[in-house]
Amino acid sequence: MDRNTPWEEGWQAIHVPVQQGKILHSGSSNFAGWRIVQAQEAAARRHSNGLVSEQSTYPAAYRTAPEDYAW
């Protein structure tokens, strides 16, 4: 997803493969919380499920505070 593209346009683009059965669920990767809220609000206006998952860069293997994680 181009972060400069409005969510309404993004959801419209995703609608076609969902209708074709090619996509069951959609998710995001490394989005800020406020961007996820925007996505969910736009999806709700379309009566869509919206995002069902978020893939974070914070690995599950490291359970310390993010500032302790050496990238």
mmCIF file of the N, C-alpha and C atoms, coordinates in Angstrom:
data_MODEL
# 
_entry.id   MODEL 
# 
loop_
_atom_site.group_PDB 
_atom_site.id 
_atom_site.type_symbol 
_atom_site.label_atom_id 
_atom_site.label_alt_id 
_atom_site.label_comp_id 
_atom_site.label_asym_id 
_atom_site.label_entity_id 
_atom_site.label_seq_id 
_atom_site.pdbx_PDB_ins_code 
_atom_site.Cartn_x 
_atom_site.Cartn_y 
_atom_site.Cartn_z 
_atom_site.occupancy 
_atom_site.B_iso_or_equiv 
_atom_site.pdbx_formal_charge 
_atom_site.auth_seq_id 
_atom_site.auth_comp_id 
_atom_site.auth_asym_id 
_atom_site.auth_atom_id 
_atom_site.pdbx_PDB_model_num 
ATOM 1   N N  . MET A 1 1  ? 0.844   -1.177  0.000  1.00 0.00 ? 1  MET A N  1 
ATOM 2   C CA . MET A 1 1  ? 0.000   0.000   0.000  1.00 0.00 ? 1  MET A CA 1 
ATOM 3   C C  . MET A 1 1  ? 0.885   1.234   0.000  1.00 0.00 ? 1  MET A C  1 
ATOM 4   N N  . ASP A 1 2  ? 0.666   2.098   -0.938 1.00 0.00 ? 2  ASP A N  1 
ATOM 5   C CA . ASP A 1 2  ? 1.351   3.380   -0.967 1.00 0.00 ? 2  ASP A CA 1 
ATOM 6   C C  . ASP A 1 2  ? 0.781   4.230   0.160  1.00 0.00 ? 2  ASP A C  1 
ATOM 7   N N  . ARG A 1 3  ? 1.621   4.667   1.054  1.00 0.00 ? 3  ARG A N  1 
ATOM 8   C CA . ARG A 1 3  ? 1.138   5.401   2.233  1.00 0.00 ? 3  ARG A CA 1 
ATOM 9   C C  . ARG A 1 3  ? 0.573   6.772   1.894  1.00 0.00 ? 3  ARG A C  1 
ATOM 10  N N  . ASN A 1 4  ? 0.735   7.228   0.659  1.00 0.00 ? 4  ASN A N  1 
ATOM 11  C CA . ASN A 1 4  ? 0.151   8.501   0.232  1.00 0.00 ? 4  ASN A CA 1 
ATOM 12  C C  . ASN A 1 4  ? -1.208  8.317   -0.440 1.00 0.00 ? 4  ASN A C  1 
ATOM 13  N N  . THR A 1 5  ? -1.597  7.081   -0.650 1.00 0.00 ? 5  THR A N  1 
ATOM 14  C CA . THR A 1 5  ? -2.883  6.780   -1.275 1.00 0.00 ? 5  THR A CA 1 
ATOM 15  C C  . THR A 1 5  ? -3.963  6.733   -0.206 1.00 0.00 ? 5  THR A C  1 
ATOM 16  N N  . PRO A 1 6  ? -5.081  7.406   -0.425 1.00 0.00 ? 6  PRO A N  1 
ATOM 17  C CA . PRO A 1 6  ? -6.168  7.357   0.566  1.00 0.00 ? 6  PRO A CA 1 
ATOM 18  C C  . PRO A 1 6  ? -6.675  5.924   0.743  1.00 0.00 ? 6  PRO A C  1 
ATOM 19  N N  . TRP A 1 7  ? -7.081  5.582   1.963  1.00 0.00 ? 7  TRP A N  1 
ATOM 20  C CA . TRP A 1 7  ? -7.557  4.232   2.247  1.00 0.00 ? 7  TRP A CA 1 
ATOM 21  C C  . TRP A 1 7  ? -8.768  3.860   1.409  1.00 0.00 ? 7  TRP A C  1 
ATOM 22  N N  . GLU A 1 8  ? -9.627  4.826   1.125  1.00 0.00 ? 8  GLU A N  1 
ATOM 23  C CA . GLU A 1 8  ? -10.806 4.522   0.323  1.00 0.00 ? 8  GLU A CA 1 
ATOM 24  C C  . GLU A 1 8  ? -10.395 3.958   -1.038 1.00 0.00 ? 8  GLU A C  1 
ATOM 25  N N  . GLU A 1 9  ? -9.358  4.526   -1.629 1.00 0.00 ? 9  GLU A N  1 
ATOM 26  C CA . GLU A 1 9  ? -8.854  4.039   -2.910 1.00 0.00 ? 9  GLU A CA 1 
ATOM 27  C C  . GLU A 1 9  ? -8.197  2.666   -2.756 1.00 0.00 ? 9  GLU A C  1 
ATOM 28  N N  . GLY A 1 10 ? -7.473  2.481   -1.686 1.00 0.00 ? 10 GLY A N  1 
ATOM 29  C CA . GLY A 1 10 ? -6.842  1.191   -1.432 1.00 0.00 ? 10 GLY A CA 1 
ATOM 30  C C  . GLY A 1 10 ? -7.852  0.084   -1.251 1.00 0.00 ? 10 GLY A C  1 
ATOM 31  N N  . TRP A 1 11 ? -8.894  0.352   -0.456 1.00 0.00 ? 11 TRP A N  1 
ATOM 32  C CA . TRP A 1 11 ? -9.927  -0.664  -0.247 1.00 0.00 ? 11 TRP A CA 1 
ATOM 33  C C  . TRP A 1 11 ? -10.664 -0.970  -1.538 1.00 0.00 ? 11 TRP A C  1 
ATOM 34  N N  . GLN A 1 12 ? -10.852 0.024   -2.378 1.00 0.00 ? 12 GLN A N  1 
ATOM 35  C CA . GLN A 1 12 ? -11.503 -0.203  -3.663 1.00 0.00 ? 12 GLN A CA 1 
ATOM 36  C C  . GLN A 1 12 ? -10.666 -1.154  -4.522 1.00 0.00 ? 12 GLN A C  1 
ATOM 37  N N  . ALA A 1 13 ? -9.346  -0.971  -4.496 1.00 0.00 ? 13 ALA A N  1 
ATOM 38  C CA . ALA A 1 13 ? -8.454  -1.843  -5.273 1.00 0.00 ? 13 ALA A CA 1 
ATOM 39  C C  . ALA A 1 13 ? -8.455  -3.268  -4.722 1.00 0.00 ? 13 ALA A C  1 
ATOM 40  N N  . ILE A 1 14 ? -8.593  -3.418  -3.433 1.00 0.00 ? 14 ILE A N  1 
ATOM 41  C CA . ILE A 1 14 ? -8.595  -4.742  -2.809 1.00 0.00 ? 14 ILE A CA 1 
ATOM 42  C C  . ILE A 1 14 ? -9.930  -5.452  -3.027 1.00 0.00 ? 14 ILE A C  1 
ATOM 43  N N  . HIS A 1 15 ? -10.982 -4.706  -3.243 1.00 0.00 ? 15 HIS A N  1 
ATOM 44  C CA . HIS A 1 15 ? -12.332 -5.264  -3.383 1.00 0.00 ? 15 HIS A CA 1 
ATOM 45  C C  . HIS A 1 15 ? -12.420 -6.290  -4.526 1.00 0.00 ? 15 HIS A C  1 
ATOM 46  N N  . VAL A 1 16 ? -11.784 -6.011  -5.653 1.00 0.00 ? 16 VAL A N  1 
ATOM 47  C CA . VAL A 1 16 ? -11.889 -6.905  -6.817 1.00 0.00 ? 16 VAL A CA 1 
ATOM 48  C C  . VAL A 1 16 ? -11.328 -8.296  -6.523 1.00 0.00 ? 16 VAL A C  1 
ATOM 49  N N  . PRO A 1 17 ? -10.078 -8.424  -6.040 1.00 0.00 ? 17 PRO A N  1 
ATOM 50  C CA . PRO A 1 17 ? -9.590  -9.784  -5.754 1.00 0.00 ? 17 PRO A CA 1 
ATOM 51  C C  . PRO A 1 17 ? -10.350 -10.475 -4.623 1.00 0.00 ? 17 PRO A C  1 
ATOM 52  N N  . VAL A 1 18 ? -10.933 -9.713  -3.703 1.00 0.00 ? 18 VAL A N  1 
ATOM 53  C CA . VAL A 1 18 ? -11.772 -10.323 -2.667 1.00 0.00 ? 18 VAL A CA 1 
ATOM 54  C C  . VAL A 1 18 ? -13.015 -10.930 -3.320 1.00 0.00 ? 18 VAL A C  1 
ATOM 55  N N  . GLN A 1 19 ? -13.651 -10.171 -4.217 1.00 0.00 ? 19 GLN A N  1 
ATOM 56  C CA . GLN A 1 19 ? -14.840 -10.660 -4.910 1.00 0.00 ? 19 GLN A CA 1 
ATOM 57  C C  . GLN A 1 19 ? -14.520 -11.882 -5.765 1.00 0.00 ? 19 GLN A C  1 
ATOM 58  N N  . GLN A 1 20 ? -13.285 -11.960 -6.290 1.00 0.00 ? 20 GLN A N  1 
ATOM 59  C CA . GLN A 1 20 ? -12.866 -13.083 -7.118 1.00 0.00 ? 20 GLN A CA 1 
ATOM 60  C C  . GLN A 1 20 ? -12.431 -14.285 -6.278 1.00 0.00 ? 20 GLN A C  1 
ATOM 61  N N  . GLY A 1 21 ? -12.387 -14.123 -4.962 1.00 0.00 ? 21 GLY A N  1 
ATOM 62  C CA . GLY A 1 21 ? -11.987 -15.206 -4.080 1.00 0.00 ? 21 GLY A CA 1 
ATOM 63  C C  . GLY A 1 21 ? -10.485 -15.403 -3.990 1.00 0.00 ? 21 GLY A C  1 
ATOM 64  N N  . LYS A 1 22 ? -9.722  -14.444 -4.487 1.00 0.00 ? 22 LYS A N  1 
ATOM 65  C CA . LYS A 1 22 ? -8.264  -14.550 -4.454 1.00 0.00 ? 22 LYS A CA 1 
ATOM 66  C C  . LYS A 1 22 ? -7.675  -14.087 -3.126 1.00 0.00 ? 22 LYS A C  1 
ATOM 67  N N  . ILE A 1 23 ? -8.416  -13.279 -2.407 1.00 0.00 ? 23 ILE A N  1 
ATOM 68  C CA . ILE A 1 23 ? -7.987  -12.778 -1.102 1.00 0.00 ? 23 ILE A CA 1 
ATOM 69  C C  . ILE A 1 23 ? -9.092  -13.090 -0.103 1.00 0.00 ? 23 ILE A C  1 
ATOM 70  N N  . LEU A 1 24 ? -8.720  -13.722 0.996  1.00 0.00 ? 24 LEU A N  1 
ATOM 71  C CA . LEU A 1 24 ? -9.700  -13.985 2.047  1.00 0.00 ? 24 LEU A CA 1 
ATOM 72  C C  . LEU A 1 24 ? -9.657  -12.903 3.114  1.00 0.00 ? 24 LEU A C  1 
ATOM 73  N N  . HIS A 1 25 ? -8.448  -12.475 3.481  1.00 0.00 ? 25 HIS A N  1 
ATOM 74  C CA . HIS A 1 25 ? -8.262  -11.476 4.517  1.00 0.00 ? 25 HIS A CA 1 
ATOM 75  C C  . HIS A 1 25 ? -7.093  -10.583 4.131  1.00 0.00 ? 25 HIS A C  1 
ATOM 76  N N  . SER A 1 26 ? -7.088  -9.366  4.658  1.00 0.00 ? 26 SER A N  1 
ATOM 77  C CA . SER A 1 26 ? -5.969  -8.467  4.394  1.00 0.00 ? 26 SER A CA 1 
ATOM 78  C C  . SER A 1 26 ? -5.332  -8.045  5.711  1.00 0.00 ? 26 SER A C  1 
ATOM 79  N N  . GLY A 1 27 ? -4.064  -7.735  5.628  1.00 0.00 ? 27 GLY A N  1 
ATOM 80  C CA . GLY A 1 27 ? -3.320  -7.301  6.803  1.00 0.00 ? 27 GLY A CA 1 
ATOM 81  C C  . GLY A 1 27 ? -2.338  -6.213  6.425  1.00 0.00 ? 27 GLY A C  1 
ATOM 82  N N  . SER A 1 28 ? -1.649  -5.695  7.405  1.00 0.00 ? 28 SER A N  1 
ATOM 83  C CA . SER A 1 28 ? -0.671  -4.639  7.158  1.00 0.00 ? 28 SER A CA 1 
ATOM 84  C C  . SER A 1 28 ? 0.658   -5.041  7.773  1.00 0.00 ? 28 SER A C  1 
ATOM 85  N N  . SER A 1 29 ? 1.678   -4.310  7.399  1.00 0.00 ? 29 SER A N  1 
ATOM 86  C CA . SER A 1 29 ? 3.007   -4.588  7.905  1.00 0.00 ? 29 SER A CA 1 
ATOM 87  C C  . SER A 1 29 ? 3.694   -3.271  8.244  1.00 0.00 ? 29 SER A C  1 
ATOM 88  N N  . ASN A 1 30 ? 4.084   -3.146  9.505  1.00 0.00 ? 30 ASN A N  1 
ATOM 89  C CA . ASN A 1 30 ? 4.832   -1.982  9.986  1.00 0.00 ? 30 ASN A CA 1 
ATOM 90  C C  . ASN A 1 30 ? 4.067   -0.678  9.861  1.00 0.00 ? 30 ASN A C  1 
ATOM 91  N N  . PHE A 1 31 ? 2.771   -0.705  10.104 1.00 0.00 ? 31 PHE A N  1 
ATOM 92  C CA . PHE A 1 31 ? 1.971   0.516   10.083 1.00 0.00 ? 31 PHE A CA 1 
ATOM 93  C C  . PHE A 1 31 ? 1.867   1.062   11.500 1.00 0.00 ? 31 PHE A C  1 
ATOM 94  N N  . ALA A 1 32 ? 1.897   2.354   11.605 1.00 0.00 ? 32 ALA A N  1 
ATOM 95  C CA . ALA A 1 32 ? 1.674   3.013   12.894 1.00 0.00 ? 32 ALA A CA 1 
ATOM 96  C C  . ALA A 1 32 ? 0.225   2.768   13.321 1.00 0.00 ? 32 ALA A C  1 
ATOM 97  N N  . GLY A 1 33 ? -0.011  2.800   14.614 1.00 0.00 ? 33 GLY A N  1 
ATOM 98  C CA . GLY A 1 33 ? -1.346  2.570   15.132 1.00 0.00 ? 33 GLY A CA 1 
ATOM 99  C C  . GLY A 1 33 ? -2.386  3.494   14.535 1.00 0.00 ? 33 GLY A C  1 
ATOM 100 N N  . TRP A 1 34 ? -2.035  4.767   14.360 1.00 0.00 ? 34 TRP A N  1 
ATOM 101 C CA . TRP A 1 34 ? -3.008  5.722   13.815 1.00 0.00 ? 34 TRP A CA 1 
ATOM 102 C C  . TRP A 1 34 ? -3.339  5.403   12.365 1.00 0.00 ? 34 TRP A C  1 
ATOM 103 N N  . ARG A 1 35 ? -2.395  4.815   11.606 1.00 0.00 ? 35 ARG A N  1 
ATOM 104 C CA . ARG A 1 35 ? -2.676  4.426   10.225 1.00 0.00 ? 35 ARG A CA 1 
ATOM 105 C C  . ARG A 1 35 ? -3.631  3.222   10.198 1.00 0.00 ? 35 ARG A C  1 
ATOM 106 N N  . ILE A 1 36 ? -3.466  2.319   11.150 1.00 0.00 ? 36 ILE A N  1 
ATOM 107 C CA . ILE A 1 36 ? -4.359  1.164   11.232 1.00 0.00 ? 36 ILE A CA 1 
ATOM 108 C C  . ILE A 1 36 ? -5.771  1.631   11.561 1.00 0.00 ? 36 ILE A C  1 
ATOM 109 N N  . VAL A 1 37 ? -5.880  2.598   12.458 1.00 0.00 ? 37 VAL A N  1 
ATOM 110 C CA . VAL A 1 37 ? -7.203  3.146   12.802 1.00 0.00 ? 37 VAL A CA 1 
ATOM 111 C C  . VAL A 1 37 ? -7.842  3.771   11.572 1.00 0.00 ? 37 VAL A C  1 
ATOM 112 N N  . GLN A 1 38 ? -7.064  4.527   10.807 1.00 0.00 ? 38 GLN A N  1 
ATOM 113 C CA . GLN A 1 38 ? -7.597  5.123   9.569  1.00 0.00 ? 38 GLN A CA 1 
ATOM 114 C C  . GLN A 1 38 ? -8.096  4.035   8.620  1.00 0.00 ? 38 GLN A C  1 
ATOM 115 N N  . ALA A 1 39 ? -7.318  2.966   8.488  1.00 0.00 ? 39 ALA A N  1 
ATOM 116 C CA . ALA A 1 39 ? -7.701  1.867   7.597  1.00 0.00 ? 39 ALA A CA 1 
ATOM 117 C C  . ALA A 1 39 ? -9.002  1.233   8.056  1.00 0.00 ? 39 ALA A C  1 
ATOM 118 N N  . GLN A 1 40 ? -9.118  0.986   9.353  1.00 0.00 ? 40 GLN A N  1 
ATOM 119 C CA . GLN A 1 40 ? -10.315 0.336   9.893  1.00 0.00 ? 40 GLN A CA 1 
ATOM 120 C C  . GLN A 1 40 ? -11.546 1.235   9.754  1.00 0.00 ? 40 GLN A C  1 
ATOM 121 N N  . GLU A 1 41 ? -11.368 2.526   9.955  1.00 0.00 ? 41 GLU A N  1 
ATOM 122 C CA . GLU A 1 41 ? -12.485 3.458   9.789  1.00 0.00 ? 41 GLU A CA 1 
ATOM 123 C C  . GLU A 1 41 ? -12.959 3.479   8.343  1.00 0.00 ? 41 GLU A C  1 
ATOM 124 N N  . ALA A 1 42 ? -12.017 3.517   7.394  1.00 0.00 ? 42 ALA A N  1 
ATOM 125 C CA . ALA A 1 42 ? -12.368 3.511   5.974  1.00 0.00 ? 42 ALA A CA 1 
ATOM 126 C C  . ALA A 1 42 ? -13.046 2.200   5.597  1.00 0.00 ? 42 ALA A C  1 
ATOM 127 N N  . ALA A 1 43 ? -12.560 1.085   6.135  1.00 0.00 ? 43 ALA A N  1 
ATOM 128 C CA . ALA A 1 43 ? -13.173 -0.214  5.855  1.00 0.00 ? 43 ALA A CA 1 
ATOM 129 C C  . ALA A 1 43 ? -14.591 -0.274  6.416  1.00 0.00 ? 43 ALA A C  1 
ATOM 130 N N  . ALA A 1 44 ? -14.788 0.277   7.595  1.00 0.00 ? 44 ALA A N  1 
ATOM 131 C CA . ALA A 1 44 ? -16.123 0.268   8.203  1.00 0.00 ? 44 ALA A CA 1 
ATOM 132 C C  . ALA A 1 44 ? -17.108 1.067   7.349  1.00 0.00 ? 44 ALA A C  1 
ATOM 133 N N  . ARG A 1 45 ? -16.651 2.161   6.777  1.00 0.00 ? 45 ARG A N  1 
ATOM 134 C CA . ARG A 1 45 ? -17.518 2.948   5.894  1.00 0.00 ? 45 ARG A CA 1 
ATOM 135 C C  . ARG A 1 45 ? -17.923 2.147   4.660  1.00 0.00 ? 45 ARG A C  1 
ATOM 136 N N  . ARG A 1 46 ? -17.090 1.182   4.258  1.00 0.00 ? 46 ARG A N  1 
ATOM 137 C CA . ARG A 1 46 ? -17.377 0.327   3.097  1.00 0.00 ? 46 ARG A CA 1 
ATOM 138 C C  . ARG A 1 46 ? -18.080 -0.968  3.519  1.00 0.00 ? 46 ARG A C  1 
ATOM 139 N N  . HIS A 1 47 ? -18.349 -1.122  4.802  1.00 0.00 ? 47 HIS A N  1 
ATOM 140 C CA . HIS A 1 47 ? -18.942 -2.350  5.356  1.00 0.00 ? 47 HIS A CA 1 
ATOM 141 C C  . HIS A 1 47 ? -18.045 -3.551  5.051  1.00 0.00 ? 47 HIS A C  1 
ATOM 142 N N  . SER A 1 48 ? -16.749 -3.361  5.254  1.00 0.00 ? 48 SER A N  1 
ATOM 143 C CA . SER A 1 48 ? -15.737 -4.378  4.992  1.00 0.00 ? 48 SER A CA 1 
ATOM 144 C C  . SER A 1 48 ? -15.094 -4.809  6.304  1.00 0.00 ? 48 SER A C  1 
ATOM 145 N N  . ASN A 1 49 ? -14.470 -5.989  6.296  1.00 0.00 ? 49 ASN A N  1 
ATOM 146 C CA . ASN A 1 49 ? -13.764 -6.462  7.488  1.00 0.00 ? 49 ASN A CA 1 
ATOM 147 C C  . ASN A 1 49 ? -12.545 -5.625  7.813  1.00 0.00 ? 49 ASN A C  1 
ATOM 148 N N  . GLY A 1 50 ? -11.926 -5.046  6.814  1.00 0.00 ? 50 GLY A N  1 
ATOM 149 C CA . GLY A 1 50 ? -10.717 -4.264  7.054  1.00 0.00 ? 50 GLY A CA 1 
ATOM 150 C C  . GLY A 1 50 ? -9.521  -5.163  7.286  1.00 0.00 ? 50 GLY A C  1 
ATOM 151 N N  . LEU A 1 51 ? -8.561  -4.639  8.009  1.00 0.00 ? 51 LEU A N  1 
ATOM 152 C CA . LEU A 1 51 ? -7.339  -5.376  8.303  1.00 0.00 ? 51 LEU A CA 1 
ATOM 153 C C  . LEU A 1 51 ? -7.608  -6.375  9.422  1.00 0.00 ? 51 LEU A C  1 
ATOM 154 N N  . VAL A 1 52 ? -7.117  -7.586  9.246  1.00 0.00 ? 52 VAL A N  1 
ATOM 155 C CA . VAL A 1 52 ? -7.318  -8.604  10.275 1.00 0.00 ? 52 VAL A CA 1 
ATOM 156 C C  . VAL A 1 52 ? -6.014  -8.975  10.975 1.00 0.00 ? 52 VAL A C  1 
ATOM 157 N N  . SER A 1 53 ? -4.885  -8.421  10.499 1.00 0.00 ? 53 SER A N  1 
ATOM 158 C CA . SER A 1 53 ? -3.611  -8.716  11.144 1.00 0.00 ? 53 SER A CA 1 
ATOM 159 C C  . SER A 1 53 ? -2.628  -7.574  10.919 1.00 0.00 ? 53 SER A C  1 
ATOM 160 N N  . GLU A 1 54 ? -1.605  -7.534  11.758 1.00 0.00 ? 54 GLU A N  1 
ATOM 161 C CA . GLU A 1 54 ? -0.514  -6.558  11.638 1.00 0.00 ? 54 GLU A CA 1 
ATOM 162 C C  . GLU A 1 54 ? 0.786   -7.317  11.849 1.00 0.00 ? 54 GLU A C  1 
ATOM 163 N N  . GLN A 1 55 ? 1.687   -7.200  10.905 1.00 0.00 ? 55 GLN A N  1 
ATOM 164 C CA . GLN A 1 55 ? 3.007   -7.813  11.027 1.00 0.00 ? 55 GLN A CA 1 
ATOM 165 C C  . GLN A 1 55 ? 3.981   -6.726  11.442 1.00 0.00 ? 55 GLN A C  1 
ATOM 166 N N  . SER A 1 56 ? 4.553   -6.882  12.589 1.00 0.00 ? 56 SER A N  1 
ATOM 167 C CA . SER A 1 56 ? 5.448   -5.884  13.149 1.00 0.00 ? 56 SER A CA 1 
ATOM 168 C C  . SER A 1 56 ? 6.896   -6.282  12.935 1.00 0.00 ? 56 SER A C  1 
ATOM 169 N N  . THR A 1 57 ? 7.788   -5.285  12.928 1.00 0.00 ? 57 THR A N  1 
ATOM 170 C CA . THR A 1 57 ? 9.211   -5.579  12.814 1.00 0.00 ? 57 THR A CA 1 
ATOM 171 C C  . THR A 1 57 ? 9.773   -6.054  14.141 1.00 0.00 ? 57 THR A C  1 
ATOM 172 N N  . TYR A 1 58 ? 9.005   -5.968  15.211 1.00 0.00 ? 58 TYR A N  1 
ATOM 173 C CA . TYR A 1 58 ? 9.443   -6.386  16.536 1.00 0.00 ? 58 TYR A CA 1 
ATOM 174 C C  . TYR A 1 58 ? 9.344   -7.906  16.619 1.00 0.00 ? 58 TYR A C  1 
ATOM 175 N N  . PRO A 1 59 ? 10.455  -8.629  16.504 1.00 0.00 ? 59 PRO A N  1 
ATOM 176 C CA . PRO A 1 59 ? 10.413  -10.090 16.454 1.00 0.00 ? 59 PRO A CA 1 
ATOM 177 C C  . PRO A 1 59 ? 9.891   -10.712 17.750 1.00 0.00 ? 59 PRO A C  1 
ATOM 178 N N  . ALA A 1 60 ? 9.133   -11.764 17.612 1.00 0.00 ? 60 ALA A N  1 
ATOM 179 C CA . ALA A 1 60 ? 8.581   -12.458 18.772 1.00 0.00 ? 60 ALA A CA 1 
ATOM 180 C C  . ALA A 1 60 ? 9.682   -13.073 19.630 1.00 0.00 ? 60 ALA A C  1 
ATOM 181 N N  . ALA A 1 61 ? 10.832  -13.359 19.036 1.00 0.00 ? 61 ALA A N  1 
ATOM 182 C CA . ALA A 1 61 ? 11.935  -13.977 19.781 1.00 0.00 ? 61 ALA A CA 1 
ATOM 183 C C  . ALA A 1 61 ? 12.551  -13.016 20.795 1.00 0.00 ? 61 ALA A C  1 
ATOM 184 N N  . TYR A 1 62 ? 12.324  -11.731 20.628 1.00 0.00 ? 62 TYR A N  1 
ATOM 185 C CA . TYR A 1 62 ? 12.900  -10.721 21.518 1.00 0.00 ? 62 TYR A CA 1 
ATOM 186 C C  . TYR A 1 62 ? 11.779  -10.056 22.304 1.00 0.00 ? 62 TYR A C  1 
ATOM 187 N N  . ARG A 1 63 ? 11.695  -10.373 23.567 1.00 0.00 ? 63 ARG A N  1 
ATOM 188 C CA . ARG A 1 63 ? 10.612  -9.851  24.402 1.00 0.00 ? 63 ARG A CA 1 
ATOM 189 C C  . ARG A 1 63 ? 11.076  -8.741  25.339 1.00 0.00 ? 63 ARG A C  1 
ATOM 190 N N  . THR A 1 64 ? 12.213  -8.154  25.065 1.00 0.00 ? 64 THR A N  1 
ATOM 191 C CA . THR A 1 64 ? 12.667  -7.014  25.860 1.00 0.00 ? 64 THR A CA 1 
ATOM 192 C C  . THR A 1 64 ? 12.108  -5.732  25.247 1.00 0.00 ? 64 THR A C  1 
ATOM 193 N N  . ALA A 1 65 ? 12.317  -4.632  25.916 1.00 0.00 ? 65 ALA A N  1 
ATOM 194 C CA . ALA A 1 65 ? 11.863  -3.345  25.393 1.00 0.00 ? 65 ALA A CA 1 
ATOM 195 C C  . ALA A 1 65 ? 12.534  -3.068  24.053 1.00 0.00 ? 65 ALA A C  1 
ATOM 196 N N  . PRO A 1 66 ? 11.818  -2.450  23.090 1.00 0.00 ? 66 PRO A N  1 
ATOM 197 C CA . PRO A 1 66 ? 12.383  -2.211  21.777 1.00 0.00 ? 66 PRO A CA 1 
ATOM 198 C C  . PRO A 1 66 ? 13.725  -1.475  21.787 1.00 0.00 ? 66 PRO A C  1 
ATOM 199 N N  . GLU A 1 67 ? 13.941  -0.560  22.733 1.00 0.00 ? 67 GLU A N  1 
ATOM 200 C CA . GLU A 1 67 ? 15.207  0.171   22.774 1.00 0.00 ? 67 GLU A CA 1 
ATOM 201 C C  . GLU A 1 67 ? 16.382  -0.731  23.162 1.00 0.00 ? 67 GLU A C  1 
ATOM 202 N N  . ASP A 1 68 ? 16.058  -1.899  23.739 1.00 0.00 ? 68 ASP A N  1 
ATOM 203 C CA . ASP A 1 68 ? 17.112  -2.857  24.103 1.00 0.00 ? 68 ASP A CA 1 
ATOM 204 C C  . ASP A 1 68 ? 17.482  -3.765  22.938 1.00 0.00 ? 68 ASP A C  1 
ATOM 205 N N  . TYR A 1 69 ? 16.670  -3.764  21.899 1.00 0.00 ? 69 TYR A N  1 
ATOM 206 C CA . TYR A 1 69 ? 16.896  -4.639  20.755 1.00 0.00 ? 69 TYR A CA 1 
ATOM 207 C C  . TYR A 1 69 ? 17.908  -3.986  19.817 1.00 0.00 ? 69 TYR A C  1 
ATOM 208 N N  . ALA A 1 70 ? 18.990  -4.675  19.529 1.00 0.00 ? 70 ALA A N  1 
ATOM 209 C CA . ALA A 1 70 ? 20.020  -4.151  18.632 1.00 0.00 ? 70 ALA A CA 1 
ATOM 210 C C  . ALA A 1 70 ? 19.681  -4.498  17.201 1.00 0.00 ? 70 ALA A C  1 
ATOM 211 N N  . TRP A 1 71 ? 19.301  -3.543  16.414 1.00 0.00 ? 71 TRP A N  1 
ATOM 212 C CA . TRP A 1 71 ? 18.950  -3.774  15.016 1.00 0.00 ? 71 TRP A CA 1 
ATOM 213 C C  . TRP A 1 71 ? 20.195  -4.070  14.280 1.00 0.00 ? 71 TRP A C  1 
# 
